[in-house]
Amino acid sequence: MNQIFKFTTSKLLNKPFTLNNTTQLILSNYLYNSPSQHHNSNQCIKDKQQNNINRFYTTTTTTFNNNNSSSDNSDTTLKNDIFSINKQQQQQQQSFNYSKQVIQALKELNITEPTPIQKKIIKAFDKSKSTTPNDIFILDETGTGKSYAIVCEIVDRYYQYLKSNTNQSTTTTNSATQEETTGAKTNVQPKYLLISPSRELSWQLAKWIRDLLIKLPGVKESDLSKIQLAVGGIPTEVLKQTLEIESPDIIIGTPKVLYELMITGNLGIEQLDLLFIDEADHIFQPLKLHAIEKEKKIRKAHPLPSHLLFNEIKRQCRENNQIERDDDPIDAQQLLKMKLANKHQQQQQQQPPIKKYKKTARQFQSVFTSATLTSVTRRLIISGDWINKNFDLISIDKSNISNSSSNSSQNSNNVLDRLEYYFISVDSEKDILNGVVDVWKHLKPKLAFGIIANDANITNVVEQLSKRNINTKPLVSMMDFENFNICHWTDSNTKDSIKSLINQDALDKNRLLKKDLKEKQKKREIETRLKNLSQPTKKQDDDEYDVQENQRFYQKDKESILYIAKEDAIRGIDIAQVSHVFILNVPVNTNNFLHMIGRTARMGNKGNIVSIYHPALSSKYNSTMKSLNIPFEEESLY
């Protein structure tokens, strides 16, 4: 080997340097010791040498010194560099543990480092790839990226599947055509099933998947049609046809719609790889420990859609013989129970033996997440046999976050400490609306959520705040549910036929809605006349005066926006840069308050919570803040 190497890097500035004997030996081993490689000509050896030299010098980041007196230091540095080639890239890949294409796509979204809970989730999934995967419970505060970590895992798995199945779309089309010819009923078999409590959260999860998947090389726009929604707001017949035509690999939906698809034979789980349940506590809604007998009877007589859905999933798994085997490992407690049962059976030989229930052993992995995934919810899921026997619980020990993360500004405190709170008591609904305007003028937010009670009227709130010059829109205005499943279709004829069904359904709904609104308006007019007999115009005049005053003194800022949604619909929604949350006359408890305030101050940012309510709710707010250790100082605007 030559004593002098000349090469070009920004650090060495094309200067020649000398390698001593030890360094030459190390470099020789690097260049020549390829495993099981045999060369038949000198040219092959030269090419191999040159390729390895180029690869070595383009990956190392060390500045070599051609001073012979520091040769020992150069040897040590060179050895270290040989074993740490691409160290930074390797660390990042180990941190995320996704394919390099997914990591690059996350970089483009400015996601370069997982949060503490995401690191634990990634580690759990990594472990499941080498062994039989355990099911997972995930518990951490709002805004830490729990759901997005699951989305990234699904996209990474699905991308590998797409790369290894390039002819998948052709096969699917041919099989669908054959089934139409024979008249056989299709049964959609997704690989990934995501369940959320609301159509709004389902839409967000589906959009996350599509937005990340389209950034990956080789993914076509038609591949995005394999991600489908199954939620309310999509006509039933349209939903069934789109699922049958597309045969999606990823379905995101709500429990009620998914249950109806399963019991009608339109949806199966034989090919399922992963089942993800977001906001699990709200989906299962367990009864409180001190629930009275009447509540238990009502729940038993009228089970929730989620309970029906998971019982149906369990039934289908058991039909496919996915049941715990006799040779499965038994813990000490189970062994003791079996011994006692055998002893009792020997004493009562005349009685028939009691058949032991074997738990369901699903062939897919189930993941349950929530910021408030309590032990009560977990016990309900376990007792219902809705999760496999082997599962892990992943959560964050808050006392160790500041030590385990380099970004202490994001993780040194929880979401409660990053918020400013305003508690405002008012006397009427009119004052609630005017209170929003007054606070809006003072705090000047650019993007905010307004949360109303589940029995409130979104249309009315949006209309009244818009009259007061607040740029207000319902949250669903940004979500096109009806066209989501077909927007990436390339077959114009099929797309047009589905659109015609959607339009016809919309016309029918509008006709019924107009009729219903007319009846309600007549009823309100009668009630208003009776109520205002003593002061026929005072209330109306006051309302008009308030609106006119706001229009006069406050000009609408079109660059700022307030999205209105109901309490249940807002859970899990993640919109970047939301700085303020307005909680408008919503009765609170510890659970729902944590989820409402979690729409801001996400990923370590700060936020503001403005609660405006009737005096009757003051005691609830006071007790809730006390339990959360939040200072409660009530203000009065009027």
N, C-alpha and C positions, 0 to 999 in steps of 0.2 A: 504494500500500500504506500502511496506517496506520502512524504512528510508534510507537504504543504497542500492545504485545501483553500480554494478561492470560491466564495459564493456571495450572493447578494441578499442582504437584509437591511432594514432601516437602522438597526442598532450597530452593526459592524461596519457599515459604510464602505463595503467592498474591500476592506483591508485584509491581506493574508495573515493567517496565524498558524502557529506550529502546534501540533499535537504530540505530546510526549508518549513514551512507550506504553504506559498504563492506559492512557486515554485511547490510543490506537487499538489496544486489545479489547477494551469495552466496545468501541465502535465496530470493530471487526465482528464480535459476537452478535451485535445488533444487526449487522448487514448480512451475515452468512448463515446464522443459525435459524433458518426457517424450518418448521416441522415438516418432515416427509416431502421435501422438494428435491427433485433430481433434475439436473441440467445436462444437456447433451452437447452443448457448444459453448465456446468462450464468449460469444456474443450474448447468449442468454444470461451468463453470469454477469457480464458488464451491465446489461439492462437491469438486472435485479439490483446490482450495486447502486446504479444511478437512481432508480426508483426509491430505494430505501433511504439514500442520502437526501433526496429531495423531501421525502416525507418527514425524515428526522429533523431537518433544519427548518422546515416550515411550521412545525408544531412546537419546537422548543422556544422558550422565552428568555433564555439565559444569555447574558453578554459575556463572551469568552475573552479572556485577557491573554495576549501573546507574550506576557512577561513570564520567563521560565521560573523565576523565584516563587511564583504563586501557583505552580503546577499542581501541587497537592490539593489546593482549594478548587482548582478547575476540575480535577478528577472527581472530587466529591460532588461538586455541583452537577457535573455531567451525569453521574450515576443517578442522582436524584431526579434529574430531568427525564432520563430514559424511563423511569418508573412512574413519572407523573405527567405523561403526554396527554394533552387535552384534559387536564385535571378539572378545570373550571366547567367544561362541557359535561364531563362525567358526573361531577357533583350536582349540576343542575338536573341531569337526567335521572340520577338517583333520587333527588329531592321530589321530582314529579313522578318518575317511574312510568312515563308514557312514551310512546314512539316519538322520534325526533320531529316528525311532522306536526304532531299535536303540540309539542313544546314550542315549536316555532310559531304556530298559530296563536298560542297563548301569549307569546312575546308581542305579537302584533296587536293584541288586546291590552298591552301593558301589564300583563300578569307574569311576573318573573319569579315570585317566591310564594309558596303556599303558606297559609295561616297555620297556627298551631294545631287546630282541629283538623285541617285538611291534611297535614303531615301524618296524623294518626290514621285518618281514613285511607290515605294512599298506602301506608304501611300494612293496614289490615287487608286491603285488596291484593297487595303484593304477596302476602303470606298465603292467601287463598289460591294463588296460581300454582303453588308448589304442593299444596295439600288439598284435601277435601274442604271446600269453602264453608266456613261457618256463617250463619246468619248474623246480622249486626243491628244493634240498637245504637243510635248516635244522639248524644245530648250535649248541646252547647248553646250559649246565648245567641240572640238574633244578630244577623249581620256579619257572621264569621265565615260564610262561604260553605256551609255544610252541603246544601243542595247542589251548588255548582261543582263541588268535588265529585259528587255522584254523576252529574251530567258529563264531566270530563272523562270519567271512567267508562261510561257507556259509549261515548263518542270514540274513545281509543279502541275499545273492543270491536265496535261496529266497523271502524275503519279497517282494522285488520281483516275482518270478515269480508268487506267489500273487495279488498285487494286480492284475497284468495278465491273469490267467486266472481270473476269478471263476466261470466255468462249467466249470472243469476237472473237478470231482468228478462233475457230471452227465454229461459226456462220457465219463469213465472208466467210470462205472456202465453207461452204454448200450453201450459197446464190449465190456465184460466180459459183459453179458447176451447180446449178439450172438454172441460167441465160444462161450458155453456152448450156445447154440441150434444153431450150425453144427457144434459138436464140435471146433473148431479149438483147438490148444494155445496157451496164452498164453505170452508171453515178456516177463518184467518188464524194463522199461527205465528204471532210475533215472537221475536227473540228477547225483546225488552218491553216491559209493561210498567208504566209510571202512573201512580194514583195520587191525586191531590184532592183536597176538600172543595175546591171551587174551580169554575171554568177559567177565571182570570189567572189563577196560579198555573193551571194546566197549559194555558196559552203561553205563559212566560217560559215554562220548562221546555215546551216544544220549540219556541223561538230560539232559546239558548242553544239547543242541540243543532238546529239548522244553521244558525250563525257561525258556530264553531266548525261544523262539518264542511261547509262550503269553502272554508279557508284552506282545506287540506288538498294537496296535489292529487289530481286524478279523479276527484269527486265531481260528477256532473250535476247540473241543475235538476235533472230527472231523478237523481238519487234522493233529493230532498223530499220527493213525494212519498218516499218510504217512511217518513215521519208523519203520523196522522193524529188528529185530535178526535176524541170521543167524549163530547161534553154537551150540556144543554145549550140551546141556541142554534144547533144544527138540526134541521128537520130529520126525523127518524129515518124516513125512507131514503133521503139523500145520504145520510151517514152509512146506512147498510150498503148502498150501491157503491159508494166511494171505497169502502173497505174491501168489498168484493172485487172491484176492478183493480185496485192497486195492490192488494195483499201486503200491507205494510209490515216492516220489520220492527218498528218502534211505535207503540201506541201510548198516548198520554190522555188520561181521562178521569172522570169523577166516578165515585162508587156506584151511583144509581144507574148511570148510562152503561157502564161496563157490566154490571150485573144483568141488565136486560139483554145485552149482547151475548152473554155467556149462556143464559138459560134458553135463549132462542136458537142456539147452535151457530151463531155467527162468529163467535170468538172461542178459541181453544188455547190451551197452555202446554201442549205436548212439546213444543220446541222452545219453551221459555228458558232463558239463560239467567236473567236477573229481574227481580220484582222490587220496585222502589216505591215506598210509601212516605210521602212528604207530609209534614204537619200531622203526624200519626195520632197525637192526642185529640185533635179536633175531628179526625176521621172516625175514631172509635168511640169517643165521648163516654168514657166509663162513668158509672154511677158513683157517687161519693160513698165512702166507707159507711157513713151513718144513714144511708138511704133507707127510707121507710119501705115497708112491705108493699104498699100500694104502687110505689114507683117501680119496684122490681117486677110486679105483675104486669104493669103497663109495658115495660121494656120487653118482657117475654112475649106478650101478645102482639106487640108492634115493634119488631126488631129494626134497627137502623139498616139502611142500604149497605153500609160497609160490613156489618155483621153477616148479612145475607151473602154478600159477594165473597167474603173470605170462607164462609162455610161451603159455598159452591166450588171455590178453588180447592179446598180440602177434599171435597167429595170426588172431584175429577182426579186428583192425585191418588186417592185411595183406590179408585176404580182402575187406575193404571198400575196397581200393586206397589205404589210408592209408600210402603209401610215399614216401620222399624222391624229389623230381622231379629230372630231369636238369639243369634250370636253377637248382637250389638253389645258393647260393654255396659255393665250395670254398676251403678255406684253403690256404696255401702248402705245407704238408706233404702234404696229399692230392694237390695238383697235381703235386708231385715224384714221388709214388708212381705216379700215372697215367702220367707221362712215361716213367718207368723201365719200367713194364709194357708201354707201347706199343713201346718200343725192343726189349724182350725178345721181344715178339710178332713184330716184323719179322724178328728173327734166327731165330725158330722158326716160319716161316710154315706149315710142314706140320702143326703142332699146332693143334687147335681153340682159338679164343679163350676165355679164362677169363671167365665172367660175373661182373661186379662185384656184390657184395652191397650193396643199398641199404637204409639204415637205415629203421626204421619211423617214420612221421611222424603221431603220434596227433593227433586233432582235439580232444582234451581236455587239460587241464592236470594234471600229476602233481606232488604235493608229498610229500617224504620228510623225516621229522623224527626226531631222537633226541639225547639228551645225549652219546651215544658213537657218533656217526655217523663212523666212521673212514674214512681213505682206502682201506682194504682193502674195506670195504663199498661205498663209492662206485664203486670200480673194478669190482666184481662186477656192480653194477647197470648200469653203462655197457657193460661187455663183453657182458652178456646182452641188450643192446638192449631194456632195460626202461624206458628214459627217452629222451625226445627229444634230438636232437643239441644243441639250444640250451637250456642250463639255467644257473641262477644258484646260487651257494653263499652262504648268509646265515649269518653268525656274529657274535659280539661280541668286539671287541678289549678285553680286560679292563683294559688300561692306560688306556683312554679313557672307561671307564664313569663314574668319579667326576667327570670334567669334563663329560660329556654329559648327566648327569641331575641334576635339582635335589634328588632324594631320596637324598642320599649315605648316609644310615643304612641304606638297603636295598641299595645297590649298590656300596658302597665295598669290600666283600670278597666272596669267593665262599662257597658253601654250606659248604665244609670248615671255614672260619674261624668259622662261626656255631654250631658243634656242640661239645658236651661228650662225651668218649669214655670208656667204661668197658670194660675187657677183663678177663674173669673166666674162669679155667681151673678146671674141676671134673672129678671122676673118673668120674662115672656119669650116666646119664640121669635118675635120681632126683634127683641134685644139681642138674641143669639146671633141673628143675621147682621145686625148693626155692629155687634161686638167684633165679628170677623172682619168687617170693613175697617173699624177703628184700629184693631191690632195690625191688620195688613198695612195700613198707611204708616204705622209707627215702625214696624220691623222690616218692611219692604222685602219680603222673600221673592225669589225668582221662580222657585219650583216647590210646591207644597202639596200635601195630602189633606183632604178634609174627610173625616170619618164620621159617619152617622149611624144611628141604631139600625138594627136589621128590619124593624118595622116602619122606618121612616121612608119618605118619598124622595128619591134621588132627583127626579124630574123637577119637582117643586123647588127643592133647595138650589139646584143649578139655575133655575129660572130667576129666583129671587135674588141670588147673589150676582147674577149677570146684570140684572136691572140696577144694581148698586155699583156697577162699573168694575166688578172683579171678573177677570178673565177666567171663567169657570167652565169645566167640562166634566162629564162623567168619565170614570176610569175606562169603561168599556169602549169609549170612542176611539181609542188607539188600537183596538183589537178587532180584527175582521174574522170572526169565527166561521161564518158561512163559506168564505172563499179560501180559508187557510189550507184545506185539504186538496184543493184543485188548482191552486195558483201556479204550480210548477208543472202542470200537465202539458204535454206537447201535442197530444191528439185533440185537435180543435173540435171535431165532431162530438166526441165523448164529453169534452169540457162544456160545450154549448148545451148539450142535453141535460147535464147536471145543473147548469145555471138556470135553465128554464124551470126546473123543478124548484130551485131556490126562490126564484122570482114569484112563482105561483104561490108558494107557501107564504112569502112575505105579503102578498096581496090579501090572502085569506086572513092572516093575523091582523093586518091593518084594519080590515073591515070589522073584525070583532072588537078590536081595540077602540075604534071610533065609537062604536055602539056602546061599549062599556063606559067610555069617558063621558058621553052625553048623559047617560043615566046618573053617573056620579056627580056631574056638574049640576044637574037639576036638583039632586038631593042636597048638595051643598048650598045652593041658592035658597032653598026653602029653609034650611037650618039657619042660614045667615039672617034672613028676614025675621025669623022668630026671635033670634038672639038679640037683634039690634032694634027691636020695636021701641024701646025706651030711648035709645040714642042711635037713630037710624043711620047717621052718616059719620059719626065720630071716629070709629075704628078705621073705616075706609079712608077717611081724610087723613088720619094720622099716618097710615101706611104710605099713602101717596106722598105725603109731606117728607117722610124719611127717605123715600126713593129719590125724590127731586133734590133734596138737600145733598145726598151723596153724589148724585150726578153733577150737581153744581160745583161742589168743592173738591171732588176727586175724579181725575181723568183716568180712564182705563189704560193700564199698562199692558200692551199686547205682548211684550216680551216675557212677562211673568204669567204663571198659570197655576190654578188650583184644581187638582183632580179630586172629584168626589166619589166615594165608594162606601158601601156598607161594611160593618164591622167584620162579618165573616169573609167577605170578598177580598179584603185587604191583606189577609194573613199570607205571609211569605212573599209578597210582592216586593221586588227589588228594582227601583228606578234610581239611576245614578244622580247625585247632586241634589236630592231632596233635603232641604234644610229645615223645613218646618212641618209639623203635624198638628192639625186642628182637630181636637176631639170634641164633637158637638152633641152635647146632651146624651152621652152614652153612659149607661150604668156600668160601673167598673168593678173588677175584682183583680186580684194579683195576676191571674193567668192572662185575661184578655188585655189588661193594661200593658203588660210586657210585650205582647205581640203588636199592639197598636203603636207604641213608641218605637218599636224596632224597625219602623219604616224609614227612620232617619238615623243619623249617627252610625252608619254602617261602615264596616272595614276600618274602624279606628277614627272616623271623622266625628265632628261635633254636630249638634242639632238642637232644635227648640221644640218644646211641647206646649201647646196652648189648649187648655181645657176650659170650655165655656158650657155652663150647665145651669139648670134650675136649682134653687136653694134646697129642694127636696133631696137632691143627690149629694149635698155637701158632706153628710156623715159617711157615705160610701167612699167618697174620695179621701176623706180624712183617714179612715181606717185602712184603706188600701195603701196610702202613702206611708202610714206608720209601719205596716208590715214590710214594706220595701225600704224602710229607713230613708225616705225622701222627705225633706223639709216641706211642710204644708203651710203656705201663707196665702190666704184667699184675698183676692182683690175685688173691687166693685167699680164698674165703669159708669154706672148711671145711678 
